[in-house]
């Protein structure tokens, strides 16, 4: 990803904040790792099923679950604010 400095540094800092919140690593995935022709920066936090279910409910989807939607939108906005990049957080 050619986000350049300091956006790349801020992306790493954002990842640390997300990992601190969830207690699990988050991952930069998607086209921004492979090509210069990307539209957003995909950041994913993968939780064990039991933790996800305890936080958000079994089978929750961000489109229908207000708690998951709030966390998803809040972290996407924080990531965008910190990095200046169009962050897609899930």
C-alpha positions in Angstrom: 0.0 0.0 0.0 1.4 3.3 -0.9 -0.3 5.4 1.8 3.1 7.1 2.4 4.3 8.4 5.6 2.7 9.3 8.0 -0.5 7.7 6.9 1.1 4.2 7.2 2.3 5.0 10.7 -1.1 6.3 11.7 -2.7 3.1 10.2 -0.4 1.1 12.5 -1.4 3.2 15.5 -5.1 2.7 14.6 -4.5 -1.0 14.5 -3.0 -0.9 18.0 -6.1 1.0 19.3 -8.5 -1.6 17.8 -6.4 -4.5 19.1 -6.3 -2.9 22.6 -10.1 -2.5 22.6 -10.9 -6.0 21.4 -8.0 -7.9 22.8 -7.2 -9.4 19.4 -5.0 -8.3 16.5 -6.6 -6.6 13.6 -5.5 -7.1 10.0 -5.0 -4.8 7.0 -6.4 -6.9 4.1 -7.7 -6.3 0.6 -6.7 -4.5 -2.6 -4.8 -1.7 -0.9 -2.1 -4.2 -0.1 -1.7 -5.4 -3.7 -2.5 -2.6 -6.1 -2.3 1.2 -6.5 -5.9 1.1 -7.7 -7.8 0.7 -4.4 -10.9 2.6 -3.2 -10.6 1.9 0.5 -8.4 0.4 3.2 -9.9 -2.8 4.6 -9.2 -3.4 8.3 -10.6 -6.5 9.9 -10.7 -7.7 13.5 -11.5 -11.4 13.8 -13.0 -12.4 17.1 -13.6 -16.0 18.3 -17.3 -16.9 17.8 -18.0 -17.1 21.5 -16.6 -13.6 22.1 -18.4 -12.1 19.1 -21.7 -13.7 20.2 -21.2 -12.4 23.7 -20.6 -8.8 22.5 -23.1 -8.6 19.6 -25.4 -11.6 19.7 -25.4 -14.8 17.7 -25.2 -14.3 14.0 -25.2 -10.5 14.3 -24.8 -8.4 11.1 -23.8 -4.8 11.1 -26.7 -4.0 8.8 -29.3 -5.2 11.4 -27.5 -5.1 14.8 -27.3 -1.6 16.3 -24.4 -2.5 18.7 -22.3 -4.0 15.9 -23.2 -1.1 13.5 -22.2 1.5 16.1 -18.8 -0.2 16.8 -18.2 -0.7 13.0 -19.0 3.0 12.2 -17.2 4.4 15.2 -13.9 2.6 14.4 -14.2 3.3 10.6 -14.6 7.0 11.5 -11.7 7.0 14.0 -9.5 5.2 11.4 -10.4 7.8 8.7 -9.8 10.7 11.1 -6.4 9.3 12.3 -5.0 8.3 8.9 -6.8 10.4 6.3 -7.6 7.2 4.5 -11.0 5.8 3.6 -11.1 3.0 6.2 -13.5 0.1 5.8 -13.5 -1.5 9.3 -15.3 -4.7 10.1 
